[in-house]
């Protein structure tokens, strides 16, 4: 009588579990919260926020300049005239308004 050696069921289960774990950890390394795709998203968001920071810093410098020019220590009459015209909507008698 010849006996054919059947692979043990335990060996099959071991390799099935090992393969499942490999697939899970590979998926988690790519798609997970700390995966490669998330890292690319974070890097792109950091670059976007860095460019926003540069823009906001430029706006702050401009506002500081305008604040200085309208302060009591340094008064820019042209800027004051411009602000009064835009806020109050006033013009001089010798000017013509074009709409």
Secondary structure as GFF3:
##gff-version 3
##sequence-region A 1 99
A	DSSP	alpha_helix	9	31	.	.	.	ID=ss1
A	DSSP	alpha_helix	36	69	.	.	.	ID=ss2
A	DSSP	alpha_helix	77	88	.	.	.	ID=ss3
###
